[in-house]
C-alpha cells in the first residue's frame, strides 16, 4: 500500500476562526498546544489528552496534531475517518481507545507505513476515489476478513438457517443498528437498547406464522364486540377497518415530522425560555460537538461576521444579517 497526502487540517481554520474572541486568545491556545507536544517523555495518549484540554481544540484537531508528532502510534479520529471505516465494513468506534485499536488493526492489515498514510487512504475511500469491491477478500485485500458490521444500503435482508443458529439475535442486532447507526457488542446492552426502541414504538417484532394474514400486517376488517360501557350496547358483533402492524409503523413515520412555515402564527416567542438546538452535522467535523459539550456552550454555525447578541425576534435577526452583508 502506498498513498501520499493528508487531510488533517480540514477544519483548523473553522476552529480558530469561531471559538475565540480575539487573536491573542488564538495565539494562547497555539502556545499551549506547542508546550504540550514538546513535553519530554510524554506518550502519544498523554499528548492527545493534553490537547483535548486546550480551549478551541476538539477531537479532530487534538488527534490530528498527535498523529503528526506520533505518526506510527496515534491515528486521526474524526467524522470522515468514522465514515470511511463504515464503508470498509467496520462498526463506528465508541471511544478514542476503540478508534485507536481499530485503526491499528487496519494499519497492520494494509501494511501502511504510518497513520498519516492510512488517513489519506481513508480520505480517498470516503470521497469515493478508491473503489471498494465487496468480493475481493484474498491475500493483500484492503478489506477486513469479517463480514461488514454495518451495511446501510440493503435494509431488506433474509436470514435463513436451522433453529439455534442465531437468527433471532441477528434480527435484534440489525434492528438496533438500522435505527441507531450501530449496535452494542455486549449482548445485554443490545437487548436493553432493543427493548427501549420497542417501548418507544420505533420497531415491532412480527412472527409470520401460517395464520398471519394480510389484514393483520397491512389493514383489514376486524371484529369488535360492543360492551356495556359504549353507546347503545347490544352485544352485537361489529366490524371496523384497522391498521395492521406495518401500516401502523408507516403512519407513525409519516406523522412524525412537524413542519411550520414562516407565515403561520403557530409559533409564538412569548413565554419561551427553553430552546432546542442540535449539535453536530453530517457535513462538519465532530470536534464542534465535543467542544460544546466540554466547555458548556452552544455554537450556532454559519453566522459569519454577524453578531446576533440582543436580536430577540426573527425580524431583528434578519435586520442584523441585512446590515452585515449589504453591499
N, C-alpha and C positions, 0 to 999 in steps of 0.2 A: 504493500500500500504506500502511495506517495502522493500526498496532497499538500500544497503550499498556499499559505494565506491565513488570514484570521478575521474574525468578525467580533472581536472583543468589545470594541468601543462604540457599538451601535447607539447606545443611549447615554453616553457620557455627557454630551452637551446638554441633553434634556435635564439630567440630574443636577448639574451645576447651574443650569440656567433657571431652574424653577424652585429649587429647595432653599436657596439662600437669598437674603435681602440685599446684600452688597458684595463687592469684590473682596473685601477684607475677610468676610466670612468664608467665601470660597477658598481663598488662599490659606486660611487657617485649617480648613479640612484637608487641603492638599499637604500642608506641612505635617499634620498629624499622621496622615497616611504614609508619608515618607519615613517618619520616625518609626512607625510600626514595621514596615517592610525591611528597614535597615537594622532592626534589632538583632543583635548577635545571639546565636544559639536558638532562635525561635523556630519552631516547627511550622510546617505549612498550615496545619489546623490552627495553631496559635495566631498566625498572621491573619487568617481568614476571620477568626473570632474577633480579633482586634479591629479589623477594618469594618466589621459589621456594627461596631460601636461608634463609628465616625458619622457625625451628622451629615446627611446628604448621600450617604452610601447605603446601597441596598445589596441584595443577594447577587445581582448581576455584576456590579462594579467590584464588590468585595471578592467574589470568586474569580473574576477576570484578572484582577491585579495579582491575586495569589497564584494563579496559573502562570502568569508571566514570570514570576520570580521562582516558582517551583513547577516548571513545565512537565516534569516527569512524575510528579507526586499529586498534583491537585488539578481538577478539571474546572472549566467554566460551567456554572449552573444557572441557567436562565430558561425562559419560556420556549425559546427556539430549540434549545437542547432537548427539553422535555418533548416537544412536538416531533423532533427527528427520531428520538428513541421510540416513540409510539409507532412511527412509520416503519421502524426496523423490527417491531414486534415486542418491545419491552413495555411493561406496565409503568405508569408515571411514578417517579421516585416520591417517597413520602417524607423524606428529610434529606439534609445535606449528607449525612452519613450513608444513606441509601443511594443517593446520587453518585457519591464517590465510588462506592462498591460496584455499581452497575457500569460506570464508566471505565473502571479498571478492568472489569470483565470484557467489555467491548474493545478496549485498547489492546489487550492481550489477544483477543480473537482475531483482530485485524492486523496485528503486528505493527501498530502505529509507532512512529518514532517517539512521540510525546503527546500530551493532551492538546497542545496548540494545533498540531496536525490533525488530530482527531476532531477538534472543534470545527476546523474548516470543512472536514468531510461531512460532519453533521449539518453544517450550514447548507452545503450543497444538496444534501438529502432533503432537508426541509424546504428548500427553494425549488425542488424538482429537477435540478440539474443532473443529479446522479439518479439513474433509473433503478427501480427496485423490482427484481424478478423473483416472484414468490416460489418458483420451482427450483431455484438454484441453491442447493444446500450441500454441495460436495466439498471436497478439500479446497481450502482457500476461499471459502464462502465469506461474504460480507454480512451474513445473517446469523442470528442465534439458532442453535440446533433445536431448541424447544419451540413449540407452536406459538404463534403470536398471542400475547396476553390480552391485547385489546384490539379488536377489529371493529371499527365504527361504520364501515361501509355496508357490510352484509348483516342486516339485523334479522333476516328470516333464516333461521338455522334449524335443521332437523338433526336431533341427536338419536342415535339408534344403538342397540346392543342388548344383550341378555340382562335379566334382573341382577342387581347388585354391582353394576359397573359404573355407578356414579352419575347417571343421567339426571336425577332429581337435584343433586348437589350442583352439577354444572349448570342446570337451568337457573338455580338460585343465584349462582355467581354471575352468570351472564345478565340476568335481570338487573342486579345491582350495578354492574359495570356499564350497562347501557344508560342508566339514569344518572349515575354519579361520575361516569368517565373512567372509573377504576374501582376495583373490588378489593377489600381487605384480604390479605393472605391467611390471616388467622380465621379458623372455621367459626369460632364463637362470635367474633366481631362481624363476620359476614352474615351469620344468621340473625344477629341483633339488628344489623342495618336493614336486612331484608324485611324484618318484621316492622321496623319503623316506616319503611316505604309502603308496606301493605296497609298499616294503620292510617297512613296519610292518603290512602286510596289512589296511590300513584301506580300501583300494579295489582294484578289479580292472578291467582293460580287456578287454572281450569283443567280438569281431567276430562278428556274426550272419551268417555266410555260409550258403549254401544247405544245406550238410551239417551245420550246427549243430543238434543235436537237443534235445528236452525233457530227455532223460536227462543231457545234458552241462550244461544250465542249472539244472535243479532236482534230480532224482535219478533213478537207474535202475540196472539190472543192467549191470555192466561186466565184460568178460572178464579173467581173470588166470591166468597160467601158473605153476604151482609149479616153483621151481627147486631145485637140489641143496641149497641152504642150509636149506630148510624141511623140516618133518617130513613123512615119507612122500612124498618126491619121486617122482613117476611120470610127469612130463612131460605130464600131462593138463590140459586146459583147465577152469578153474573160473569160476563167475560169482558176483559179490558185489554187494550194493547199495551204491553210493557216492553221496555228496552231490555235486551239481553246484556251479557257481560261485556262483549266487545263494543256494542253501541254506547253503553254507559260510559266506558272509558273514553271513547271518541268524543262524546258530548262534553265530558269534563275538559278535555284538551281544547275544544273549540271555545268553550265559555271562559277558560282561564284568563286569556289576555283581556285587558280593560283599557280601551283607548279613549282619550278625551282630547278633543280638538281645542285650539286656542280660542275659537269663537264661543264655546259653550260656557255657561255660568256654573257648571257642575263643580268647579274647583274654586274654593274660597281660601284666601290667605288669612282670614280673620281667626284669631284664637289658635293658630297653629304654632306649636313650639317644638315639634319633633319632625325631622325630615329624614328621609332615607336616601342615601347615595350608595351606589355600587362601586366598590373599589376594585380596580383592575379591569383589564380589557384584553381581548384576544389579540389585539394589534399592538400592544405595548408590552414592555418588559415587566416581569413580576416584582422588580425591586421597588416600583412605585407603591404597590400594595404593602409590602413588608415594611417600608419606611414609615408609611402612615400608621400601621399597627404599632410599630416600635415607639414612635415619637408621639402618638396620640393626637394626630390631626387628620383632616380630610383634604385631599388635593383635588381641586376642580380643574381638570385639564382643558387645554385648547383655549385658554383665555388670552394668551399672548401678552401684550403690554397693557391690557385693560385692567384697571383697578376697580373691583366691584364693591369695595367697602362702602357701606351706607346705602347701597342700592337695594331697597326693601320691596320693590314691586317689579313686575315684568317690564313695565314701561320705563322704569329707571334703568334697568339693565340694558335695554335696547338703546336708551339715550347715551349711556356710557360707551357702548360699542360704536355708535354713530360718531361721537366726538373723537374717539381714539383713532378711527380709521377713515375719517372723511378726508378727501384729497386737499 
